[in-house]
């Protein structure tokens, strides 16, 4: 089994168990190098596209936080 498939299965399991993939929590704690964090986010996004419902909720929260505020005139 390749590392990506292993991580993908693990992220799905963690998400199903605790309701979050914990990737963004790790990002807040600077637990991973940017490249590694990008890979984890990529895997989480892949799970979302494949229909992992709990991950969809977690990624939506992440996207909301990263949106640039808009200015209204």
N, C-alpha and C positions, 0 to 999 in steps of 0.2 A: 504494500500500500504506500502510495506517495505521501509526502508530508502535507501537500495541499488537501488531499482527500481526507487525511487524518484530522487536520485542523478544521476543515469544513464540518465533519461529523461531530467534532468536539464542540465547536461553536453552536451548532444546532442543539446538542444535548444540554449545554449550559443554559442556552436561551430557554429551552423547554422547562428546565428545572427551576431557574431563578427568575425568569421573565426578562432577561437582558443578556446580550452576548458579552457584556462587560468591556467591550473594546474601548468605548469612550471614557469609561472610568479609568482604564489603563492609560489612556491618552492624557487625562488630567493629572495623573501621577507621574508622567514622563517615564513610564515603565518600559517603553520600547523606543528604538531608534525610529526616525520618521519613515524610513523605507519599510521597516517591519510593520509599523502601524498602518501604512498604506496597503500592505498586503493583507492584513487582517480586515481592514475596511472593505477591500475588494472581495474577499471571501464572504463577508457579511452581506454585501450588496448582491452577490451571486445567490445566496440563500433567499434573499428577499425576492429576487426575480423568479426563483423557482417555487415561491409560494410558502415560505416559512412564516406563518402569520405573526408570531411573536417578534421575529426579527423586523418585520415591517414596521411595527410600532416603535422599536428602538431606533431605527434609521430615520424615521420621520422626526423624532425628537432631535436627533443630531443635525438634520438638515435645517430645522427651525432655528437652532442655535447659531448655525453658520451663515444664515442669510444676512446680507448687508441691510441695515435699516434704510428705509427710503425716506426722503425728505419731501414733505408736502408744502407747496407754496400757498 
